[in-house]
Amino acid sequence: MPLFSANLCLLCRQSTPLIVCAGCAEQLETLLIGQHQCRQCALPLNAEAEYCGECLATPPAFDRVIAPYLYAHPLDYVIGRAKHHHCLRSARALSQLMARNIELYYRALPQRERPTQVVAVPLHWRRQISRGFNQTQILARAGAQAIDLQANTRLLKRVRDTQPQQGLNRQQRLANLHGAFTACELKGQRVALVDDVVTTTSTAREISKVLRRAGASEVHIWALARTPDAHL
């Protein structure tokens, strides 16, 4: 799927009919994670192991993470532009990447393994007002449409404002998020939770527990990128 936009390349600023030119798109393709990923959290693995040590020691409440890319340049730049600089062109490029990869992932899977609900990691209302938009909602809409669903903005809410996760270790991140989310009744629903980047899995773990308590039968995490180090 080409990243269409009649403008300059988002990355190299060369003239192109695409958001990201062909040369820069090739750089993104080199970030695609191969087969050696943890089957549960998608952490890139060096060995022929099925699960990472963290998921074996402390199994999360989610069933799988779909994260096709490593969090590295130039993708980190595009995500940062969308997240912190209100760049809608960056958000559009990321939404197209999300749609393409979600469609590819679920294409061969039977309907019974596909989500029935799609939700984005929510921002607190104060932060959403200051930021102007929630980039994860844009990603959620794109991913949901790729498998003929609609993202639902009413099922999951952030009820407590929290400090940014950047700079916190794993335990601090978990403590920071505890009690910050609430979910509506989800009995028997297979839920896809959408974020931009999975780092320590703290956010995914906390919200997945909330979704499970609300009755979700499965939780899939959709993200564009996975950091290579689970202990950041």
GIMO-V601939 format. One record per backbone hydrogen bond with DSSP energy under -1.0 kcal/mol. CO is the residue of the C=O (numbers start at 1). NH is the residue of the N-H. Records with the same first field share a line. If there is no record, write none. Layout:
CO=NH  NH
//
This chain:
2=4
3=19
5=7
7=16
9=13
14=9
16=7
17=5
19=10
21=25
22=26
23=27
24=28
25=29
26=30
28=31
29=32
31=70
35=37
36=45
38=42
43=38
47=49
50=39
52=56
53=57
54=58
64=221
66=223
68=33
69=226
70=72
72=76
74=78
75=79
76=80
77=81
78=82
79=83
80=84
81=85  87
87=91
88=92
89=93
90=94
91=95
92=96
93=97
94=98
95=99
96=100
97=101
98=102
99=103
100=104
101=105
102=106
103=107
106=109
110=113
111=114
117=192
118=152
119=194
124=128
125=129
126=130
127=131
128=132
134=137  138
135=139
136=140
137=141
138=142
139=143
140=144
141=145
142=146
144=147  149
145=148
155=184
157=182
165=168
169=173
170=174
171=175
172=176
173=177
174=178
177=180
180=159  160
182=157
186=189
189=217  218
190=116  117
191=220
192=119
193=222
194=121
196=224  225
198=227
201=205
202=206
203=207
204=208
205=209
206=210
207=211
208=212
209=213
210=214
211=216
212=215
214=186
215=188
218=191
219=63  64
220=193
221=66
222=195
224=69
225=198
226=71
229=232
//
